[in-house]
């Protein structure tokens, strides 16, 4: 049954490539999220220090 096997192989390869791309995208998103989180943390620190400077 070579045709059947080809039929089952190709969708699997297709799905695997999609999953692989999704994994890569997710890794990229995690990296971006880390960067955004550190940016937000930096902004918070600046705001807090500015706020306490204006209070004192």
PDB file of N, CA, C and O in Angstrom:
ATOM      1  N   UNK A   1       0.836  -1.213   0.000  1.00  0.00           N
ATOM      2  CA  UNK A   1       0.000   0.000   0.000  1.00  0.00           C
ATOM      3  C   UNK A   1       0.877   1.273   0.000  1.00  0.00           C
ATOM      4  O   UNK A   1       0.848   2.039   0.963  1.00  0.00           O
ATOM      5  N   UNK A   2       1.640   1.493  -1.054  1.00  0.00           N
ATOM      6  CA  UNK A   2       2.523   2.675  -1.026  1.00  0.00           C
ATOM      7  C   UNK A   2       1.745   3.984  -1.011  1.00  0.00           C
ATOM      8  O   UNK A   2       2.164   4.957  -0.383  1.00  0.00           O
ATOM      9  N   UNK A   3       0.596   4.004  -1.717  1.00  0.00           N
ATOM     10  CA  UNK A   3      -0.184   5.245  -1.759  1.00  0.00           C
ATOM     11  C   UNK A   3      -0.715   5.607  -0.380  1.00  0.00           C
ATOM     12  O   UNK A   3      -0.649   6.761   0.044  1.00  0.00           O
ATOM     13  N   UNK A   4      -1.242   4.601   0.313  1.00  0.00           N
ATOM     14  CA  UNK A   4      -1.764   4.851   1.651  1.00  0.00           C
ATOM     15  C   UNK A   4      -0.667   5.383   2.563  1.00  0.00           C
ATOM     16  O   UNK A   4      -0.876   6.322   3.330  1.00  0.00           O
ATOM     17  N   UNK A   5       0.509   4.761   2.464  1.00  0.00           N
ATOM     18  CA  UNK A   5       1.586   5.174   3.352  1.00  0.00           C
ATOM     19  C   UNK A   5       2.014   6.604   3.038  1.00  0.00           C
ATOM     20  O   UNK A   5       2.287   7.390   3.945  1.00  0.00           O
ATOM     21  N   UNK A   6       2.074   6.937   1.748  1.00  0.00           N
ATOM     22  CA  UNK A   6       2.414   8.309   1.366  1.00  0.00           C
ATOM     23  C   UNK A   6       1.376   9.278   1.923  1.00  0.00           C
ATOM     24  O   UNK A   6       1.709  10.356   2.415  1.00  0.00           O
ATOM     25  N   UNK A   7       0.124   8.872   1.835  1.00  0.00           N
ATOM     26  CA  UNK A   7      -0.953   9.737   2.308  1.00  0.00           C
ATOM     27  C   UNK A   7      -0.814  10.004   3.805  1.00  0.00           C
ATOM     28  O   UNK A   7      -1.038  11.122   4.268  1.00  0.00           O
ATOM     29  N   UNK A   8      -0.438   8.956   4.562  1.00  0.00           N
ATOM     30  CA  UNK A   8      -0.325   9.137   6.011  1.00  0.00           C
ATOM     31  C   UNK A   8       0.980   9.814   6.394  1.00  0.00           C
ATOM     32  O   UNK A   8       1.053  10.519   7.400  1.00  0.00           O
ATOM     33  N   UNK A   9       2.024   9.593   5.573  1.00  0.00           N
ATOM     34  CA  UNK A   9       3.310  10.215   5.891  1.00  0.00           C
ATOM     35  C   UNK A   9       3.273  11.721   5.683  1.00  0.00           C
ATOM     36  O   UNK A   9       3.740  12.483   6.529  1.00  0.00           O
ATOM     37  N   UNK A  10       2.712  12.147   4.550  1.00  0.00           N
ATOM     38  CA  UNK A  10       2.793  13.573   4.239  1.00  0.00           C
ATOM     39  C   UNK A  10       2.040  14.455   5.235  1.00  0.00           C
ATOM     40  O   UNK A  10       2.586  15.480   5.645  1.00  0.00           O
ATOM     41  N   UNK A  11       0.816  14.114   5.646  1.00  0.00           N
ATOM     42  CA  UNK A  11       0.182  14.958   6.666  1.00  0.00           C
ATOM     43  C   UNK A  11       0.980  14.983   7.965  1.00  0.00           C
ATOM     44  O   UNK A  11       1.045  16.013   8.636  1.00  0.00           O
ATOM     45  N   UNK A  12       1.588  13.847   8.321  1.00  0.00           N
ATOM     46  CA  UNK A  12       2.386  13.825   9.547  1.00  0.00           C
ATOM     47  C   UNK A  12       3.556  14.788   9.441  1.00  0.00           C
ATOM     48  O   UNK A  12       3.843  15.547  10.367  1.00  0.00           O
ATOM     49  N   UNK A  13       4.227  14.747   8.294  1.00  0.00           N
ATOM     50  CA  UNK A  13       5.354  15.660   8.094  1.00  0.00           C
ATOM     51  C   UNK A  13       4.863  17.103   8.168  1.00  0.00           C
ATOM     52  O   UNK A  13       5.506  17.964   8.767  1.00  0.00           O
ATOM     53  N   UNK A  14       3.717  17.346   7.550  1.00  0.00           N
ATOM     54  CA  UNK A  14       3.126  18.684   7.539  1.00  0.00           C
ATOM     55  C   UNK A  14       2.820  19.146   8.967  1.00  0.00           C
ATOM     56  O   UNK A  14       3.168  20.258   9.366  1.00  0.00           O
ATOM     57  N   UNK A  15       2.162  18.267   9.721  1.00  0.00           N
ATOM     58  CA  UNK A  15       1.809  18.602  11.109  1.00  0.00           C
ATOM     59  C   UNK A  15       3.067  18.811  11.934  1.00  0.00           C
ATOM     60  O   UNK A  15       3.139  19.729  12.751  1.00  0.00           O
ATOM     61  N   UNK A  16       4.077  17.938  11.713  1.00  0.00           N
ATOM     62  CA  UNK A  16       5.316  18.079  12.475  1.00  0.00           C
ATOM     63  C   UNK A  16       5.984  19.409  12.183  1.00  0.00           C
ATOM     64  O   UNK A  16       6.504  20.063  13.087  1.00  0.00           O
ATOM     65  N   UNK A  17       5.970  19.810  10.910  1.00  0.00           N
ATOM     66  CA  UNK A  17       6.618  21.084  10.571  1.00  0.00           C
ATOM     67  C   UNK A  17       5.862  22.245  11.204  1.00  0.00           C
ATOM     68  O   UNK A  17       6.474  23.216  11.650  1.00  0.00           O
ATOM     69  N   UNK A  18       4.533  22.151  11.246  1.00  0.00           N
ATOM     70  CA  UNK A  18       3.733  23.203  11.895  1.00  0.00           C
ATOM     71  C   UNK A  18       4.056  23.251  13.389  1.00  0.00           C
ATOM     72  O   UNK A  18       4.256  24.325  13.956  1.00  0.00           O
ATOM     73  N   UNK A  19       4.103  22.069  14.020  1.00  0.00           N
ATOM     74  CA  UNK A  19       4.405  22.024  15.446  1.00  0.00           C
ATOM     75  C   UNK A  19       5.788  22.602  15.718  1.00  0.00           C
ATOM     76  O   UNK A  19       5.992  23.334  16.687  1.00  0.00           O
ATOM     77  N   UNK A  20       6.743  22.257  14.835  1.00  0.00           N
ATOM     78  CA  UNK A  20       8.099  22.763  15.014  1.00  0.00           C
ATOM     79  C   UNK A  20       8.101  24.283  14.922  1.00  0.00           C
ATOM     80  O   UNK A  20       8.737  24.964  15.727  1.00  0.00           O
ATOM     81  N   UNK A  21       7.381  24.808  13.928  1.00  0.00           N
ATOM     82  CA  UNK A  21       7.306  26.260  13.759  1.00  0.00           C
ATOM     83  C   UNK A  21       6.646  26.899  14.982  1.00  0.00           C
ATOM     84  O   UNK A  21       7.071  27.955  15.451  1.00  0.00           O
ATOM     85  N   UNK A  22       5.600  26.241  15.489  1.00  0.00           N
ATOM     86  CA  UNK A  22       4.927  26.770  16.675  1.00  0.00           C
ATOM     87  C   UNK A  22       5.883  26.809  17.857  1.00  0.00           C
ATOM     88  O   UNK A  22       5.915  27.784  18.609  1.00  0.00           O
ATOM     89  N   UNK A  23       6.672  25.729  18.020  1.00  0.00           N
ATOM     90  CA  UNK A  23       7.639  25.696  19.117  1.00  0.00           C
ATOM     91  C   UNK A  23       8.617  26.846  18.991  1.00  0.00           C
ATOM     92  O   UNK A  23       8.936  27.516  19.973  1.00  0.00           O
ATOM     93  N   UNK A  24       9.096  27.073  17.759  1.00  0.00           N
ATOM     94  CA  UNK A  24      10.033  28.165  17.537  1.00  0.00           C
ATOM     95  C   UNK A  24       9.360  29.495  17.866  1.00  0.00           C
ATOM     96  O   UNK A  24       9.954  30.352  18.521  1.00  0.00           O
ATOM     97  N   UNK A  25       8.112  29.662  17.408  1.00  0.00           N
ATOM     98  CA  UNK A  25       7.374  30.894  17.695  1.00  0.00           C
ATOM     99  C   UNK A  25       7.207  31.083  19.198  1.00  0.00           C
ATOM    100  O   UNK A  25       7.377  32.186  19.717  1.00  0.00           O
ATOM    101  N   UNK A  26       6.868  29.985  19.898  1.00  0.00           N
ATOM    102  CA  UNK A  26       6.653  30.068  21.343  1.00  0.00           C
ATOM    103  C   UNK A  26       7.951  30.456  22.045  1.00  0.00           C
ATOM    104  O   UNK A  26       7.948  31.265  22.972  1.00  0.00           O
ATOM    105  N   UNK A  27       9.079  29.862  21.587  1.00  0.00           N
ATOM    106  CA  UNK A  27      10.368  30.228  22.175  1.00  0.00           C
ATOM    107  C   UNK A  27      10.646  31.710  21.952  1.00  0.00           C
ATOM    108  O   UNK A  27      11.126  32.408  22.845  1.00  0.00           O
ATOM    109  N   UNK A  28      10.337  32.179  20.746  1.00  0.00           N
ATOM    110  CA  UNK A  28      10.532  33.596  20.450  1.00  0.00           C
ATOM    111  C   UNK A  28       9.665  34.475  21.335  1.00  0.00           C
ATOM    112  O   UNK A  28      10.107  35.515  21.823  1.00  0.00           O
ATOM    113  N   UNK A  29       8.422  34.043  21.535  1.00  0.00           N
ATOM    114  CA  UNK A  29       7.506  34.808  22.382  1.00  0.00           C
ATOM    115  C   UNK A  29       8.008  34.845  23.817  1.00  0.00           C
ATOM    116  O   UNK A  29       7.944  35.882  24.476  1.00  0.00           O
ATOM    117  N   UNK A  30       8.517  33.693  24.307  1.00  0.00           N
ATOM    118  CA  UNK A  30       9.037  33.658  25.671  1.00  0.00           C
ATOM    119  C   UNK A  30      10.186  34.643  25.819  1.00  0.00           C
ATOM    120  O   UNK A  30      10.269  35.378  26.803  1.00  0.00           O
ATOM    121  N   UNK A  31      11.089  34.649  24.808  1.00  0.00           N
ATOM    122  CA  UNK A  31      12.221  35.568  24.836  1.00  0.00           C
ATOM    123  C   UNK A  31      11.720  37.007  24.866  1.00  0.00           C
ATOM    124  O   UNK A  31      12.183  37.815  25.671  1.00  0.00           O
ATOM    125  N   UNK A  32      10.771  37.324  23.983  1.00  0.00           N
ATOM    126  CA  UNK A  32      10.210  38.673  23.924  1.00  0.00           C
ATOM    127  C   UNK A  32       9.554  39.030  25.254  1.00  0.00           C
ATOM    128  O   UNK A  32       9.694  40.150  25.744  1.00  0.00           O
ATOM    129  N   UNK A  33       8.836  38.065  25.832  1.00  0.00           N
ATOM    130  CA  UNK A  33       8.148  38.297  27.101  1.00  0.00           C
ATOM    131  C   UNK A  33       9.155  38.616  28.195  1.00  0.00           C
ATOM    132  O   UNK A  33       8.926  39.500  29.021  1.00  0.00           O
ATOM    133  N   UNK A  34      10.285  37.883  28.197  1.00  0.00           N
ATOM    134  CA  UNK A  34      11.330  38.159  29.187  1.00  0.00           C
ATOM    135  C   UNK A  34      11.834  39.583  29.030  1.00  0.00           C
ATOM    136  O   UNK A  34      11.991  40.312  30.010  1.00  0.00           O
ATOM    137  N   UNK A  35      12.089  39.974  27.773  1.00  0.00           N
ATOM    138  CA  UNK A  35      12.605  41.318  27.521  1.00  0.00           C
ATOM    139  C   UNK A  35      11.598  42.371  27.967  1.00  0.00           C
ATOM    140  O   UNK A  35      11.967  43.357  28.606  1.00  0.00           O
ATOM    141  N   UNK A  36      10.321  42.163  27.631  1.00  0.00           N
ATOM    142  CA  UNK A  36       9.279  43.113  28.021  1.00  0.00           C
ATOM    143  C   UNK A  36       9.183  43.187  29.540  1.00  0.00           C
ATOM    144  O   UNK A  36       9.052  44.272  30.106  1.00  0.00           O
ATOM    145  N   UNK A  37       9.249  42.024  30.204  1.00  0.00           N
ATOM    146  CA  UNK A  37       9.155  42.000  31.663  1.00  0.00           C
ATOM    147  C   UNK A  37      10.297  42.790  32.284  1.00  0.00           C
ATOM    148  O   UNK A  37      10.086  43.556  33.224  1.00  0.00           O
ATOM    149  N   UNK A  38      11.513  42.606  31.760  1.00  0.00           N
ATOM    150  CA  UNK A  38      12.644  43.331  32.333  1.00  0.00           C
ATOM    151  C   UNK A  38      12.511  44.826  32.047  1.00  0.00           C
ATOM    152  O   UNK A  38      12.885  45.654  32.878  1.00  0.00           O
ATOM    153  N   UNK A  39      11.975  45.173  30.868  1.00  0.00           N
ATOM    154  CA  UNK A  39      11.731  46.584  30.557  1.00  0.00           C
ATOM    155  C   UNK A  39      10.750  47.182  31.560  1.00  0.00           C
ATOM    156  O   UNK A  39      10.979  48.267  32.095  1.00  0.00           O
ATOM    157  N   UNK A  40       9.649  46.460  31.811  1.00  0.00           N
ATOM    158  CA  UNK A  40       8.625  46.947  32.738  1.00  0.00           C
ATOM    159  C   UNK A  40       9.215  47.099  34.136  1.00  0.00           C
ATOM    160  O   UNK A  40       8.934  48.072  34.836  1.00  0.00           O
ATOM    161  N   UNK A  41      10.042  46.123  34.538  1.00  0.00           N
ATOM    162  CA  UNK A  41      10.675  46.200  35.851  1.00  0.00           C
ATOM    163  C   UNK A  41      11.563  47.443  35.929  1.00  0.00           C
ATOM    164  O   UNK A  41      11.576  48.141  36.942  1.00  0.00           O
ATOM    165  N   UNK A  42      12.299  47.711  34.858  1.00  0.00           N
ATOM    166  CA  UNK A  42      13.159  48.889  34.833  1.00  0.00           C
ATOM    167  C   UNK A  42      12.357  50.175  34.930  1.00  0.00           C
ATOM    168  O   UNK A  42      12.735  51.101  35.647  1.00  0.00           O
ATOM    169  N   UNK A  43      11.246  50.228  34.205  1.00  0.00           N
ATOM    170  CA  UNK A  43      10.385  51.416  34.228  1.00  0.00           C
ATOM    171  C   UNK A  43       9.810  51.613  35.632  1.00  0.00           C
ATOM    172  O   UNK A  43       9.763  52.735  36.139  1.00  0.00           O
ATOM    173  N   UNK A  44       9.375  50.518  36.254  1.00  0.00           N
ATOM    174  CA  UNK A  44       8.820  50.615  37.611  1.00  0.00           C
ATOM    175  C   UNK A  44       9.866  51.183  38.567  1.00  0.00           C
ATOM    176  O   UNK A  44       9.569  52.063  39.375  1.00  0.00           O
ATOM    177  N   UNK A  45      11.106  50.663  38.465  1.00  0.00           N
ATOM    178  CA  UNK A  45      12.167  51.143  39.352  1.00  0.00           C
ATOM    179  C   UNK A  45      12.390  52.639  39.159  1.00  0.00           C
ATOM    180  O   UNK A  45      12.526  53.387  40.127  1.00  0.00           O
ATOM    181  N   UNK A  46      12.426  53.069  37.891  1.00  0.00           N
ATOM    182  CA  UNK A  46      12.629  54.496  37.608  1.00  0.00           C
ATOM    183  C   UNK A  46      11.502  55.321  38.217  1.00  0.00           C
ATOM    184  O   UNK A  46      11.746  56.356  38.837  1.00  0.00           O
ATOM    185  N   UNK A  47      10.261  54.855  38.036  1.00  0.00           N
ATOM    186  CA  UNK A  47       9.116  55.592  38.572  1.00  0.00           C
ATOM    187  C   UNK A  47       9.186  55.667  40.090  1.00  0.00           C
ATOM    188  O   UNK A  47       8.950  56.723  40.677  1.00  0.00           O
ATOM    189  N   UNK A  48       9.512  54.543  40.724  1.00  0.00           N
ATOM    190  CA  UNK A  48       9.574  54.512  42.188  1.00  0.00           C
ATOM    191  C   UNK A  48      10.657  55.449  42.688  1.00  0.00           C
ATOM    192  O   UNK A  48      10.440  56.205  43.635  1.00  0.00           O
ATOM    193  N   UNK A  49      11.834  55.404  42.051  1.00  0.00           N
ATOM    194  CA  UNK A  49      12.924  56.264  42.525  1.00  0.00           C
ATOM    195  C   UNK A  49      12.584  57.741  42.290  1.00  0.00           C
ATOM    196  O   UNK A  49      12.921  58.593  43.113  1.00  0.00           O
ATOM    197  N   UNK A  50      11.920  58.043  41.176  1.00  0.00           N
ATOM    198  CA  UNK A  50      11.525  59.423  40.895  1.00  0.00           C
ATOM    199  C   UNK A  50      10.485  59.889  41.920  1.00  0.00           C
ATOM    200  O   UNK A  50      10.514  61.022  42.402  1.00  0.00           O
ATOM    201  N   UNK A  51       9.564  58.967  42.233  1.00  0.00           N
ATOM    202  CA  UNK A  51       8.495  59.287  43.177  1.00  0.00           C
ATOM    203  C   UNK A  51       9.073  59.546  44.564  1.00  0.00           C
ATOM    204  O   UNK A  51       8.699  60.516  45.223  1.00  0.00           O
ATOM    205  N   UNK A  52       9.989  58.674  45.011  1.00  0.00           N
ATOM    206  CA  UNK A  52      10.564  58.871  46.342  1.00  0.00           C
ATOM    207  C   UNK A  52      11.464  60.097  46.364  1.00  0.00           C
ATOM    208  O   UNK A  52      11.597  60.746  47.401  1.00  0.00           O
ATOM    209  N   UNK A  53      12.084  60.422  45.233  1.00  0.00           N
ATOM    210  CA  UNK A  53      12.914  61.630  45.175  1.00  0.00           C
ATOM    211  C   UNK A  53      12.035  62.874  45.320  1.00  0.00           C
ATOM    212  O   UNK A  53      12.424  63.842  45.973  1.00  0.00           O
ATOM    213  N   UNK A  54      10.859  62.845  44.712  1.00  0.00           N
ATOM    214  CA  UNK A  54       9.970  64.005  44.792  1.00  0.00           C
ATOM    215  C   UNK A  54       9.339  64.111  46.179  1.00  0.00           C
ATOM    216  O   UNK A  54       8.941  65.198  46.597  1.00  0.00           O
ATOM    217  N   UNK A  55       9.245  62.987  46.896  1.00  0.00           N
ATOM    218  CA  UNK A  55       8.675  63.015  48.239  1.00  0.00           C
ATOM    219  C   UNK A  55       9.671  63.585  49.238  1.00  0.00           C
ATOM    220  O   UNK A  55       9.298  64.354  50.124  1.00  0.00           O
ATOM    221  N   UNK A  56      10.920  63.214  49.097  1.00  0.00           N
ATOM    222  CA  UNK A  56      11.918  63.621  50.087  1.00  0.00           C
ATOM    223  C   UNK A  56      12.303  65.093  49.945  1.00  0.00           C
ATOM    224  O   UNK A  56      13.134  65.590  50.706  1.00  0.00           O
TER     225      UNK A  56
END
